[in-house]
Amino acid sequence: MAQKKTFVLRVDEDMYKALEKWAADEFRSVNGQIEWILSRQLQEAGRLKKGAAKKPDTGKKDS
């Protein structure tokens, strides 16, 4: 597994509450939700090299 870089991210209270709710709805931590959002957007923008990151997990369980 690739080593993860840590950094501080400041967001306003309303944004954090929205992220927290979204993360809970997807059964993720807030940190996991932010990673998923960033990964998805980087892939869609073509900013990640192939194989640089796995396809983002949808967070939803298969039925």
mmCIF file of the N, C-alpha and C atoms, coordinates in Angstrom:
data_MODEL
# 
_entry.id   MODEL 
# 
loop_
_atom_site.group_PDB 
_atom_site.id 
_atom_site.type_symbol 
_atom_site.label_atom_id 
_atom_site.label_alt_id 
_atom_site.label_comp_id 
_atom_site.label_asym_id 
_atom_site.label_entity_id 
_atom_site.label_seq_id 
_atom_site.pdbx_PDB_ins_code 
_atom_site.Cartn_x 
_atom_site.Cartn_y 
_atom_site.Cartn_z 
_atom_site.occupancy 
_atom_site.B_iso_or_equiv 
_atom_site.pdbx_formal_charge 
_atom_site.auth_seq_id 
_atom_site.auth_comp_id 
_atom_site.auth_asym_id 
_atom_site.auth_atom_id 
_atom_site.pdbx_PDB_model_num 
ATOM 1   N N  . MET A 1 1  ? 0.846   -1.179 0.000   1.00 0.00 ? 1  MET A N  1 
ATOM 2   C CA . MET A 1 1  ? 0.000   0.000  0.000   1.00 0.00 ? 1  MET A CA 1 
ATOM 3   C C  . MET A 1 1  ? 0.889   1.239  0.000   1.00 0.00 ? 1  MET A C  1 
ATOM 4   N N  . ALA A 1 2  ? 0.499   2.236  -0.734  1.00 0.00 ? 2  ALA A N  1 
ATOM 5   C CA . ALA A 1 2  ? 1.267   3.474  -0.817  1.00 0.00 ? 2  ALA A CA 1 
ATOM 6   C C  . ALA A 1 2  ? 1.208   4.210  0.520   1.00 0.00 ? 2  ALA A C  1 
ATOM 7   N N  . GLN A 1 3  ? 2.299   4.859  0.842   1.00 0.00 ? 3  GLN A N  1 
ATOM 8   C CA . GLN A 1 3  ? 2.350   5.651  2.062   1.00 0.00 ? 3  GLN A CA 1 
ATOM 9   C C  . GLN A 1 3  ? 1.454   6.877  1.899   1.00 0.00 ? 3  GLN A C  1 
ATOM 10  N N  . LYS A 1 4  ? 0.772   7.246  2.965   1.00 0.00 ? 4  LYS A N  1 
ATOM 11  C CA . LYS A 1 4  ? -0.124  8.391  2.908   1.00 0.00 ? 4  LYS A CA 1 
ATOM 12  C C  . LYS A 1 4  ? 0.547   9.615  3.509   1.00 0.00 ? 4  LYS A C  1 
ATOM 13  N N  . LYS A 1 5  ? 0.291   10.741 2.914   1.00 0.00 ? 5  LYS A N  1 
ATOM 14  C CA . LYS A 1 5  ? 0.798   12.044 3.368   1.00 0.00 ? 5  LYS A CA 1 
ATOM 15  C C  . LYS A 1 5  ? -0.266  12.682 4.256   1.00 0.00 ? 5  LYS A C  1 
ATOM 16  N N  . THR A 1 6  ? 0.134   13.224 5.369   1.00 0.00 ? 6  THR A N  1 
ATOM 17  C CA . THR A 1 6  ? -0.820  13.919 6.241   1.00 0.00 ? 6  THR A CA 1 
ATOM 18  C C  . THR A 1 6  ? -0.666  15.424 6.080   1.00 0.00 ? 6  THR A C  1 
ATOM 19  N N  . PHE A 1 7  ? -1.773  16.129 6.208   1.00 0.00 ? 7  PHE A N  1 
ATOM 20  C CA . PHE A 1 7  ? -1.758  17.584 6.140   1.00 0.00 ? 7  PHE A CA 1 
ATOM 21  C C  . PHE A 1 7  ? -3.018  18.123 6.804   1.00 0.00 ? 7  PHE A C  1 
ATOM 22  N N  . VAL A 1 8  ? -2.998  19.395 7.136   1.00 0.00 ? 8  VAL A N  1 
ATOM 23  C CA . VAL A 1 8  ? -4.141  20.037 7.773   1.00 0.00 ? 8  VAL A CA 1 
ATOM 24  C C  . VAL A 1 8  ? -5.041  20.620 6.693   1.00 0.00 ? 8  VAL A C  1 
ATOM 25  N N  . LEU A 1 9  ? -6.325  20.399 6.845   1.00 0.00 ? 9  LEU A N  1 
ATOM 26  C CA . LEU A 1 9  ? -7.312  20.967 5.924   1.00 0.00 ? 9  LEU A CA 1 
ATOM 27  C C  . LEU A 1 9  ? -8.321  21.755 6.756   1.00 0.00 ? 9  LEU A C  1 
ATOM 28  N N  . ARG A 1 10 ? -8.477  23.005 6.431   1.00 0.00 ? 10 ARG A N  1 
ATOM 29  C CA . ARG A 1 10 ? -9.432  23.840 7.148   1.00 0.00 ? 10 ARG A CA 1 
ATOM 30  C C  . ARG A 1 10 ? -10.667 24.049 6.281   1.00 0.00 ? 10 ARG A C  1 
ATOM 31  N N  . VAL A 1 11 ? -11.828 23.756 6.848   1.00 0.00 ? 11 VAL A N  1 
ATOM 32  C CA . VAL A 1 11 ? -13.101 23.989 6.161   1.00 0.00 ? 11 VAL A CA 1 
ATOM 33  C C  . VAL A 1 11 ? -14.047 24.651 7.153   1.00 0.00 ? 11 VAL A C  1 
ATOM 34  N N  . ASP A 1 12 ? -15.008 25.374 6.629   1.00 0.00 ? 12 ASP A N  1 
ATOM 35  C CA . ASP A 1 12 ? -15.947 26.018 7.547   1.00 0.00 ? 12 ASP A CA 1 
ATOM 36  C C  . ASP A 1 12 ? -16.894 24.973 8.142   1.00 0.00 ? 12 ASP A C  1 
ATOM 37  N N  . GLU A 1 13 ? -17.560 25.358 9.198   1.00 0.00 ? 13 GLU A N  1 
ATOM 38  C CA . GLU A 1 13 ? -18.393 24.439 9.967   1.00 0.00 ? 13 GLU A CA 1 
ATOM 39  C C  . GLU A 1 13 ? -19.515 23.820 9.125   1.00 0.00 ? 13 GLU A C  1 
ATOM 40  N N  . ASP A 1 14 ? -20.174 24.617 8.286   1.00 0.00 ? 14 ASP A N  1 
ATOM 41  C CA . ASP A 1 14 ? -21.260 24.094 7.458   1.00 0.00 ? 14 ASP A CA 1 
ATOM 42  C C  . ASP A 1 14 ? -20.759 23.043 6.465   1.00 0.00 ? 14 ASP A C  1 
ATOM 43  N N  . MET A 1 15 ? -19.588 23.292 5.874   1.00 0.00 ? 15 MET A N  1 
ATOM 44  C CA . MET A 1 15 ? -19.028 22.322 4.932   1.00 0.00 ? 15 MET A CA 1 
ATOM 45  C C  . MET A 1 15 ? -18.684 21.027 5.666   1.00 0.00 ? 15 MET A C  1 
ATOM 46  N N  . TYR A 1 16 ? -18.100 21.150 6.855   1.00 0.00 ? 16 TYR A N  1 
ATOM 47  C CA . TYR A 1 16 ? -17.748 19.955 7.618   1.00 0.00 ? 16 TYR A CA 1 
ATOM 48  C C  . TYR A 1 16 ? -18.993 19.144 7.975   1.00 0.00 ? 16 TYR A C  1 
ATOM 49  N N  . LYS A 1 17 ? -20.048 19.825 8.400   1.00 0.00 ? 17 LYS A N  1 
ATOM 50  C CA . LYS A 1 17 ? -21.292 19.128 8.736   1.00 0.00 ? 17 LYS A CA 1 
ATOM 51  C C  . LYS A 1 17 ? -21.856 18.398 7.525   1.00 0.00 ? 17 LYS A C  1 
ATOM 52  N N  . ALA A 1 18 ? -21.793 19.037 6.338   1.00 0.00 ? 18 ALA A N  1 
ATOM 53  C CA . ALA A 1 18 ? -22.272 18.391 5.117   1.00 0.00 ? 18 ALA A CA 1 
ATOM 54  C C  . ALA A 1 18 ? -21.413 17.178 4.778   1.00 0.00 ? 18 ALA A C  1 
ATOM 55  N N  . LEU A 1 19 ? -20.094 17.296 4.922   1.00 0.00 ? 19 LEU A N  1 
ATOM 56  C CA . LEU A 1 19 ? -19.194 16.164 4.681   1.00 0.00 ? 19 LEU A CA 1 
ATOM 57  C C  . LEU A 1 19 ? -19.458 15.036 5.676   1.00 0.00 ? 19 LEU A C  1 
ATOM 58  N N  . GLU A 1 20 ? -19.665 15.397 6.917   1.00 0.00 ? 20 GLU A N  1 
ATOM 59  C CA . GLU A 1 20 ? -19.923 14.411 7.963   1.00 0.00 ? 20 GLU A CA 1 
ATOM 60  C C  . GLU A 1 20 ? -21.203 13.621 7.672   1.00 0.00 ? 20 GLU A C  1 
ATOM 61  N N  . LYS A 1 21 ? -22.247 14.323 7.250   1.00 0.00 ? 21 LYS A N  1 
ATOM 62  C CA . LYS A 1 21 ? -23.525 13.662 6.916   1.00 0.00 ? 21 LYS A CA 1 
ATOM 63  C C  . LYS A 1 21 ? -23.353 12.753 5.713   1.00 0.00 ? 21 LYS A C  1 
ATOM 64  N N  . TRP A 1 22 ? -22.703 13.251 4.663   1.00 0.00 ? 22 TRP A N  1 
ATOM 65  C CA . TRP A 1 22 ? -22.472 12.471 3.444   1.00 0.00 ? 22 TRP A CA 1 
ATOM 66  C C  . TRP A 1 22 ? -21.648 11.224 3.767   1.00 0.00 ? 22 TRP A C  1 
ATOM 67  N N  . ALA A 1 23 ? -20.604 11.391 4.563   1.00 0.00 ? 23 ALA A N  1 
ATOM 68  C CA . ALA A 1 23 ? -19.752 10.264 4.947   1.00 0.00 ? 23 ALA A CA 1 
ATOM 69  C C  . ALA A 1 23 ? -20.563 9.213  5.706   1.00 0.00 ? 23 ALA A C  1 
ATOM 70  N N  . ALA A 1 24 ? -21.382 9.643  6.637   1.00 0.00 ? 24 ALA A N  1 
ATOM 71  C CA . ALA A 1 24 ? -22.214 8.709  7.399   1.00 0.00 ? 24 ALA A CA 1 
ATOM 72  C C  . ALA A 1 24 ? -23.182 7.966  6.476   1.00 0.00 ? 24 ALA A C  1 
ATOM 73  N N  . ASP A 1 25 ? -23.766 8.677  5.523   1.00 0.00 ? 25 ASP A N  1 
ATOM 74  C CA . ASP A 1 25 ? -24.686 8.053  4.565   1.00 0.00 ? 25 ASP A CA 1 
ATOM 75  C C  . ASP A 1 25 ? -23.988 6.986  3.726   1.00 0.00 ? 25 ASP A C  1 
ATOM 76  N N  . GLU A 1 26 ? -22.676 7.147  3.495   1.00 0.00 ? 26 GLU A N  1 
ATOM 77  C CA . GLU A 1 26 ? -21.889 6.219  2.669   1.00 0.00 ? 26 GLU A CA 1 
ATOM 78  C C  . GLU A 1 26 ? -21.084 5.236  3.517   1.00 0.00 ? 26 GLU A C  1 
ATOM 79  N N  . PHE A 1 27 ? -21.310 5.249  4.845   1.00 0.00 ? 27 PHE A N  1 
ATOM 80  C CA . PHE A 1 27 ? -20.597 4.368  5.774   1.00 0.00 ? 27 PHE A CA 1 
ATOM 81  C C  . PHE A 1 27 ? -19.081 4.560  5.708   1.00 0.00 ? 27 PHE A C  1 
ATOM 82  N N  . ARG A 1 28 ? -18.660 5.814  5.651   1.00 0.00 ? 28 ARG A N  1 
ATOM 83  C CA . ARG A 1 28 ? -17.238 6.175  5.634   1.00 0.00 ? 28 ARG A CA 1 
ATOM 84  C C  . ARG A 1 28 ? -16.959 7.163  6.748   1.00 0.00 ? 28 ARG A C  1 
ATOM 85  N N  . SER A 1 29 ? -15.674 7.313  7.066   1.00 0.00 ? 29 SER A N  1 
ATOM 86  C CA . SER A 1 29 ? -15.244 8.394  7.955   1.00 0.00 ? 29 SER A CA 1 
ATOM 87  C C  . SER A 1 29 ? -15.212 9.676  7.119   1.00 0.00 ? 29 SER A C  1 
ATOM 88  N N  . VAL A 1 30 ? -15.145 10.807 7.776   1.00 0.00 ? 30 VAL A N  1 
ATOM 89  C CA . VAL A 1 30 ? -15.022 12.075 7.043   1.00 0.00 ? 30 VAL A CA 1 
ATOM 90  C C  . VAL A 1 30 ? -13.731 12.061 6.231   1.00 0.00 ? 30 VAL A C  1 
ATOM 91  N N  . ASN A 1 31 ? -12.644 11.584 6.829   1.00 0.00 ? 31 ASN A N  1 
ATOM 92  C CA . ASN A 1 31 ? -11.373 11.499 6.114   1.00 0.00 ? 31 ASN A CA 1 
ATOM 93  C C  . ASN A 1 31 ? -11.505 10.601 4.876   1.00 0.00 ? 31 ASN A C  1 
ATOM 94  N N  . GLY A 1 32 ? -12.133 9.446  5.038   1.00 0.00 ? 32 GLY A N  1 
ATOM 95  C CA . GLY A 1 32 ? -12.335 8.534  3.913   1.00 0.00 ? 32 GLY A CA 1 
ATOM 96  C C  . GLY A 1 32 ? -13.190 9.160  2.820   1.00 0.00 ? 32 GLY A C  1 
ATOM 97  N N  . GLN A 1 33 ? -14.196 9.925  3.224   1.00 0.00 ? 33 GLN A N  1 
ATOM 98  C CA . GLN A 1 33 ? -15.064 10.587 2.253   1.00 0.00 ? 33 GLN A CA 1 
ATOM 99  C C  . GLN A 1 33 ? -14.295 11.630 1.455   1.00 0.00 ? 33 GLN A C  1 
ATOM 100 N N  . ILE A 1 34 ? -13.460 12.407 2.142   1.00 0.00 ? 34 ILE A N  1 
ATOM 101 C CA . ILE A 1 34 ? -12.657 13.422 1.457   1.00 0.00 ? 34 ILE A CA 1 
ATOM 102 C C  . ILE A 1 34 ? -11.695 12.757 0.486   1.00 0.00 ? 34 ILE A C  1 
ATOM 103 N N  . GLU A 1 35 ? -11.049 11.658 0.904   1.00 0.00 ? 35 GLU A N  1 
ATOM 104 C CA . GLU A 1 35 ? -10.148 10.928 0.002   1.00 0.00 ? 35 GLU A CA 1 
ATOM 105 C C  . GLU A 1 35 ? -10.898 10.422 -1.223  1.00 0.00 ? 35 GLU A C  1 
ATOM 106 N N  . TRP A 1 36 ? -12.098 9.889  -1.019  1.00 0.00 ? 36 TRP A N  1 
ATOM 107 C CA . TRP A 1 36 ? -12.906 9.358  -2.121  1.00 0.00 ? 36 TRP A CA 1 
ATOM 108 C C  . TRP A 1 36 ? -13.285 10.475 -3.096  1.00 0.00 ? 36 TRP A C  1 
ATOM 109 N N  . ILE A 1 37 ? -13.716 11.618 -2.560  1.00 0.00 ? 37 ILE A N  1 
ATOM 110 C CA . ILE A 1 37 ? -14.094 12.757 -3.411  1.00 0.00 ? 37 ILE A CA 1 
ATOM 111 C C  . ILE A 1 37 ? -12.894 13.232 -4.232  1.00 0.00 ? 37 ILE A C  1 
ATOM 112 N N  . LEU A 1 38 ? -11.758 13.409 -3.562  1.00 0.00 ? 38 LEU A N  1 
ATOM 113 C CA . LEU A 1 38 ? -10.559 13.875 -4.264  1.00 0.00 ? 38 LEU A CA 1 
ATOM 114 C C  . LEU A 1 38 ? -10.111 12.878 -5.332  1.00 0.00 ? 38 LEU A C  1 
ATOM 115 N N  . SER A 1 39 ? -10.104 11.603 -4.992  1.00 0.00 ? 39 SER A N  1 
ATOM 116 C CA . SER A 1 39 ? -9.692  10.577 -5.949  1.00 0.00 ? 39 SER A CA 1 
ATOM 117 C C  . SER A 1 39 ? -10.599 10.571 -7.174  1.00 0.00 ? 39 SER A C  1 
ATOM 118 N N  . ARG A 1 40 ? -11.903 10.617 -6.932  1.00 0.00 ? 40 ARG A N  1 
ATOM 119 C CA . ARG A 1 40 ? -12.874 10.610 -8.039  1.00 0.00 ? 40 ARG A CA 1 
ATOM 120 C C  . ARG A 1 40 ? -12.683 11.822 -8.946  1.00 0.00 ? 40 ARG A C  1 
ATOM 121 N N  . GLN A 1 41 ? -12.516 12.980 -8.358  1.00 0.00 ? 41 GLN A N  1 
ATOM 122 C CA . GLN A 1 41 ? -12.369 14.198 -9.149  1.00 0.00 ? 41 GLN A CA 1 
ATOM 123 C C  . GLN A 1 41 ? -11.041 14.228 -9.906  1.00 0.00 ? 41 GLN A C  1 
ATOM 124 N N  . LEU A 1 42 ? -9.972  13.762 -9.278  1.00 0.00 ? 42 LEU A N  1 
ATOM 125 C CA . LEU A 1 42 ? -8.680  13.694 -9.969  1.00 0.00 ? 42 LEU A CA 1 
ATOM 126 C C  . LEU A 1 42 ? -8.738  12.739 -11.152 1.00 0.00 ? 42 LEU A C  1 
ATOM 127 N N  . GLN A 1 43 ? -9.411  11.615 -10.996 1.00 0.00 ? 43 GLN A N  1 
ATOM 128 C CA . GLN A 1 43 ? -9.546  10.671 -12.103 1.00 0.00 ? 43 GLN A CA 1 
ATOM 129 C C  . GLN A 1 43 ? -10.378 11.278 -13.235 1.00 0.00 ? 43 GLN A C  1 
ATOM 130 N N  . GLU A 1 44 ? -11.501 11.885 -12.884 1.00 0.00 ? 44 GLU A N  1 
ATOM 131 C CA . GLU A 1 44 ? -12.369 12.489 -13.903 1.00 0.00 ? 44 GLU A CA 1 
ATOM 132 C C  . GLU A 1 44 ? -11.658 13.605 -14.658 1.00 0.00 ? 44 GLU A C  1 
ATOM 133 N N  . ALA A 1 45 ? -10.759 14.322 -13.984 1.00 0.00 ? 45 ALA A N  1 
ATOM 134 C CA . ALA A 1 45 ? -10.025 15.420 -14.617 1.00 0.00 ? 45 ALA A CA 1 
ATOM 135 C C  . ALA A 1 45 ? -8.788  14.930 -15.364 1.00 0.00 ? 45 ALA A C  1 
ATOM 136 N N  . GLY A 1 46 ? -8.518  13.617 -15.276 1.00 0.00 ? 46 GLY A N  1 
ATOM 137 C CA . GLY A 1 46 ? -7.346  13.068 -15.953 1.00 0.00 ? 46 GLY A CA 1 
ATOM 138 C C  . GLY A 1 46 ? -6.042  13.501 -15.304 1.00 0.00 ? 46 GLY A C  1 
ATOM 139 N N  . ARG A 1 47 ? -6.071  13.772 -14.010 1.00 0.00 ? 47 ARG A N  1 
ATOM 140 C CA . ARG A 1 47 ? -4.891  14.273 -13.302 1.00 0.00 ? 47 ARG A CA 1 
ATOM 141 C C  . ARG A 1 47 ? -4.066  13.174 -12.632 1.00 0.00 ? 47 ARG A C  1 
ATOM 142 N N  . LEU A 1 48 ? -4.592  11.937 -12.594 1.00 0.00 ? 48 LEU A N  1 
ATOM 143 C CA . LEU A 1 48 ? -3.844  10.832 -11.994 1.00 0.00 ? 48 LEU A CA 1 
ATOM 144 C C  . LEU A 1 48 ? -3.263  9.957  -13.086 1.00 0.00 ? 48 LEU A C  1 
ATOM 145 N N  . LYS A 1 49 ? -2.006  9.547  -12.902 1.00 0.00 ? 49 LYS A N  1 
ATOM 146 C CA . LYS A 1 49 ? -1.401  8.615  -13.835 1.00 0.00 ? 49 LYS A CA 1 
ATOM 147 C C  . LYS A 1 49 ? -2.094  7.264  -13.685 1.00 0.00 ? 49 LYS A C  1 
ATOM 148 N N  . LYS A 1 50 ? -2.148  6.499  -14.761 1.00 0.00 ? 50 LYS A N  1 
ATOM 149 C CA . LYS A 1 50 ? -2.768  5.179  -14.694 1.00 0.00 ? 50 LYS A CA 1 
ATOM 150 C C  . LYS A 1 50 ? -2.068  4.346  -13.646 1.00 0.00 ? 50 LYS A C  1 
ATOM 151 N N  . GLY A 1 51 ? -2.868  3.708  -12.802 1.00 0.00 ? 51 GLY A N  1 
ATOM 152 C CA . GLY A 1 51 ? -2.323  2.884  -11.743 1.00 0.00 ? 51 GLY A CA 1 
ATOM 153 C C  . GLY A 1 51 ? -1.870  3.654  -10.523 1.00 0.00 ? 51 GLY A C  1 
ATOM 154 N N  . ALA A 1 52 ? -1.954  4.978  -10.549 1.00 0.00 ? 52 ALA A N  1 
ATOM 155 C CA . ALA A 1 52 ? -1.508  5.789  -9.408  1.00 0.00 ? 52 ALA A CA 1 
ATOM 156 C C  . ALA A 1 52 ? -2.453  5.642  -8.227  1.00 0.00 ? 52 ALA A C  1 
ATOM 157 N N  . ALA A 1 53 ? -3.705  5.435  -8.496  1.00 0.00 ? 53 ALA A N  1 
ATOM 158 C CA . ALA A 1 53 ? -4.685  5.238  -7.426  1.00 0.00 ? 53 ALA A CA 1 
ATOM 159 C C  . ALA A 1 53 ? -5.732  4.269  -7.927  1.00 0.00 ? 53 ALA A C  1 
ATOM 160 N N  . LYS A 1 54 ? -6.199  3.441  -7.013  1.00 0.00 ? 54 LYS A N  1 
ATOM 161 C CA . LYS A 1 54 ? -7.239  2.513  -7.416  1.00 0.00 ? 54 LYS A CA 1 
ATOM 162 C C  . LYS A 1 54 ? -8.533  3.271  -7.675  1.00 0.00 ? 54 LYS A C  1 
ATOM 163 N N  . LYS A 1 55 ? -9.441  2.644  -8.412  1.00 0.00 ? 55 LYS A N  1 
ATOM 164 C CA . LYS A 1 55 ? -10.733 3.245  -8.681  1.00 0.00 ? 55 LYS A CA 1 
ATOM 165 C C  . LYS A 1 55 ? -11.425 3.506  -7.353  1.00 0.00 ? 55 LYS A C  1 
ATOM 166 N N  . PRO A 1 56 ? -11.992 4.684  -7.155  1.00 0.00 ? 56 PRO A N  1 
ATOM 167 C CA . PRO A 1 56 ? -12.611 4.978  -5.868  1.00 0.00 ? 56 PRO A CA 1 
ATOM 168 C C  . PRO A 1 56 ? -13.767 4.036  -5.575  1.00 0.00 ? 56 PRO A C  1 
ATOM 169 N N  . ASP A 1 57 ? -13.824 3.581  -4.336  1.00 0.00 ? 57 ASP A N  1 
ATOM 170 C CA . ASP A 1 57 ? -14.894 2.720  -3.876  1.00 0.00 ? 57 ASP A CA 1 
ATOM 171 C C  . ASP A 1 57 ? -16.167 3.553  -3.754  1.00 0.00 ? 57 ASP A C  1 
ATOM 172 N N  . THR A 1 58 ? -17.294 2.991  -4.180  1.00 0.00 ? 58 THR A N  1 
ATOM 173 C CA . THR A 1 58 ? -18.541 3.724  -4.088  1.00 0.00 ? 58 THR A CA 1 
ATOM 174 C C  . THR A 1 58 ? -19.060 3.775  -2.662  1.00 0.00 ? 58 THR A C  1 
ATOM 175 N N  . GLY A 1 59 ? -18.536 2.865  -1.807  1.00 0.00 ? 59 GLY A N  1 
ATOM 176 C CA . GLY A 1 59 ? -18.983 2.843  -0.430  1.00 0.00 ? 59 GLY A CA 1 
ATOM 177 C C  . GLY A 1 59 ? -20.275 2.103  -0.227  1.00 0.00 ? 59 GLY A C  1 
ATOM 178 N N  . LYS A 1 60 ? -20.876 1.675  -1.310  1.00 0.00 ? 60 LYS A N  1 
ATOM 179 C CA . LYS A 1 60 ? -22.152 0.964  -1.231  1.00 0.00 ? 60 LYS A CA 1 
ATOM 180 C C  . LYS A 1 60 ? -21.897 -0.530 -1.276  1.00 0.00 ? 60 LYS A C  1 
ATOM 181 N N  . LYS A 1 61 ? -22.657 -1.270 -0.499  1.00 0.00 ? 61 LYS A N  1 
ATOM 182 C CA . LYS A 1 61 ? -22.531 -2.729 -0.438  1.00 0.00 ? 61 LYS A CA 1 
ATOM 183 C C  . LYS A 1 61 ? -23.272 -3.353 -1.608  1.00 0.00 ? 61 LYS A C  1 
ATOM 184 N N  . ASP A 1 62 ? -22.679 -4.444 -2.165  1.00 0.00 ? 62 ASP A N  1 
ATOM 185 C CA . ASP A 1 62 ? -23.363 -5.186 -3.224  1.00 0.00 ? 62 ASP A CA 1 
ATOM 186 C C  . ASP A 1 62 ? -24.528 -5.951 -2.624  1.00 0.00 ? 62 ASP A C  1 
ATOM 187 N N  . SER A 1 63 ? -25.623 -6.000 -3.356  1.00 0.00 ? 63 SER A N  1 
ATOM 188 C CA . SER A 1 63 ? -26.809 -6.710 -2.858  1.00 0.00 ? 63 SER A CA 1 
ATOM 189 C C  . SER A 1 63 ? -26.769 -8.148 -3.279  1.00 0.00 ? 63 SER A C  1 
# 
